[in-house]
Amino acid sequence: HLRSFRPPQLREMRRIAQSRESIRWSESRLFYEQARFMADFEDDKPYYGAFELYFPTYQRLNEDQLRGYFTWRTGVRNSAFDDSSTTYCFIYIYEILHNVGVDSPEQGAEILNRIWTMTKKPSVRSWITEWACDYSAYYGTDPEVFEALRPQLALERDLSKVSRCDDVPDEELYGVLCRFVPGYAERSALV
């Protein structure tokens, strides 16, 4: 009988998808509503099967996978980052992008940055890099929090210096040019 136990929160979350209002919702809106409902839910039933989903949502997981996700998330929230499931990482990232389960956008930015730093999965790192700029712009957080954005932000600062070169000291402008064409400026006969 314990095998068939289904936490009442999961039943209610599934009911959200069957409500009258949800018929008109996009898949993203449904995910957001379910995520808000499940924001504080914790579970302790790991899932040991292997699976990967492209653009995963709660609706696309079966019961065991769903309970496994909430167990995985409980561990991650308690500082036990587990990089084994790309699918679970993305669902968690989607929650953070919606500011679900975080106290502030700044905390969300820190969590996204921590995932980017800790994961070994190139796809996860690539998407966080892509979304970090949007997250910072939308929520007004400091983009410098994201290690993934630091090279891009440095490039933008350098481009700004080049575009207003009359106001930038020659030594600083030379340093910018050396970063744009490493090794060439130092060897240039003109320089």
Buried (B, 14 or more C-beta within 10 A) or exposed (E): EEEEEEBEBBEEBBEBBEEEEBEEBEEEEBBBBBBBBBEEBBBEBBBEEEBEBEEBBBBBBEBEBBBBBBBBBBBBEEEEBBBEBBBBBBBBBBBBBBBBBBEEBBBBBBBBBBBBEBBEBEEBBEBBBEBBBEBBEEBEBEBEBBBBBEEBBEEEEBEEBEEEEEEBEEEEBBBBBBEEEEEEBEEEEEE
